[in-house]
Amino acid sequence: MKPAFSLLLSAAAWSLAGSAQVQIAPGPEKVRVEIGGRPFTDFYVAGAGLTKPYLHPLRAASGTYVTRMWPMENVPEEEKTQKDHLHQRGLWFGHEKVNGLDFWNIDASYTTPNRGTIVLRKLGDVMSGQDRGSIAATFEWTDLAGRVLLTESRVMTFYADPRLRIVDFDITLTPAVKVTFGDAKDGAFGLRLRPALQEDHGSGHIVNSDGLSGEKGAWGKPANWCDYSGEIAGEELGIAILDHPANPHHPVRWHVRGYGLFAANPFGLAAFTNDKSPDGSLTVEPGQTLRYRYRVIIHPGDAKTADIAGLWQKYSSGN
């Protein structure tokens, strides 16, 4: 297998128009995304110590970052906050139980024998544009010996908007062997919020599409979307995750915590209901596929003032 950085440098195609509102530039270990001439995020895909790809940090249109900096960076705001869950970096996709292997609770410093790793196989088209830009990439989910369980094909589309930051994720999983995604709570499409937005020690407020609020109300409940909002230095803003209606097990259950974890988990059922009789696991044969689509919206205000319900209707209707 070629080193990931070599594959990155040999990306098939990419464009970088100087006048584009969304500019995307690949580098040796990460892909940089700018919107309207301002940094939005970096997509980390390779490099020493990387065990799964992630986007870091995510920023609002104002430039304010909304995801936790640690452990990638040390910032004064987080010096006195609890340093927990080293594996929760930016925004990522993984699951804790895939044929018994853990692709969620993984970090280069961890020594648990059942951990997997997600490795870049190929960076595909990277395109900039006036209204949108996109990144296509292929990853392999492997055990520690390098044996491939499945291939992940991912396309992320970034949109130009003066008030919102909108990203669409289209993820297709194709097993190389028979794969079972087990019923477990730690999965699958997740991000870790900036401490100021936490519900427990910050200003955060959690609400889902059914009006259930707080960790106590929304955790483990199925909903079309979930939103986590709060205040950072006087600026009211939030981030919403929308679950595509065609996703398996839609509406997804939300692994959303007061300490800042925010995740959509299509594989959790017994793990969330405290009832061992239902089973949220999925088994996929080689050659079959699982496709998951999500939209992330970083917005000013809260879910109501940002009209996340209306934005969900547009997304669910294909807009």
C-alpha positions, 0 to 999 in steps of 0.5 A: 500500500502506498503511503497516504501522503503520496496518494494525497499528492497524486490526487486525480483532479482539483481546481482552484479558481482565484475568484471562487467564493469557496476555495479548496486547496490540498496539501501533504496531510490536510485539505484547506477550505476557505469561504468568502476569503476566510478560513472555514476548516481543514480536513486532516487526512494523513500524517503521523498519529492520525487514526481517523480523518477529521475536520478541524476547526469548524467556524461560523460565517463570522469567523468564530470557531465552534468546535473544541481546539484541544487536543490539536491546539492549546488555547487560553480558553480551554486551559481550565476545562476538563481534558477528556475524550482525546479521540473526539477531534473536530468532526469525524465519522466512525463507530465503536463496534464494527466486527468487534473493532472500535473505530470511534475510541481510537487515538495513536496513544491508545493501546487497546487491542480491539481498535481499528484505524481509518486510512486514506487510500485516495484523494479524489476530485478537489474542486473550488467554485463560486457557489460551492466547492467539494472534496472527494476521498476514499478511506479504508477501515482496517484492523491493526494488521492492515486487513481491510474491513470496508471502504469508505467513499466520502464527498463533502460539499461546502456552500457559499453563504453570507450568514450560514456555513453549510456542509453536505456529507455523502458517505458510502460504506462498501464492505470487503468482508461481511461486516456487522455494525453493532448496537452501541452508543459511540457512533457515528457522525460526531463532533465535539463542541467548544467548551463555551457552547457546552450545556453543562458548564457553558451556555449551550442549549440542545433541542431536536426536531420534536421539541425535546430539549437538553441532554435529558430530553434529547439523548438517545431519542430519534429525530430528523435534526438536532441543534446545539446553540449558545453564546460565545463572547456575546455572539449567539450561534449554534450548529445543527445536524440534519439526518437525510430521510433516505438514511438507514434507520432514519430518523436517527438517534442522537448521542448528544451530551451536555459536555459537548459531544454531538453525534448522530448514531444510526446503529444505536437502539438497545444502547439508548433505550435500556431495553435489550430486546430491540437490535439496532445493528446492521449487517452488510455483505461484501459488494453491498453498500450503506449510504449515509447523508448529513447536512451540517449548518453553523448559524447565528442565533438558536434553532428557532431564529435560524429556522432549522425546521425550515432548512430541514424541509429544504434539505429533505426535499432535495434542496 
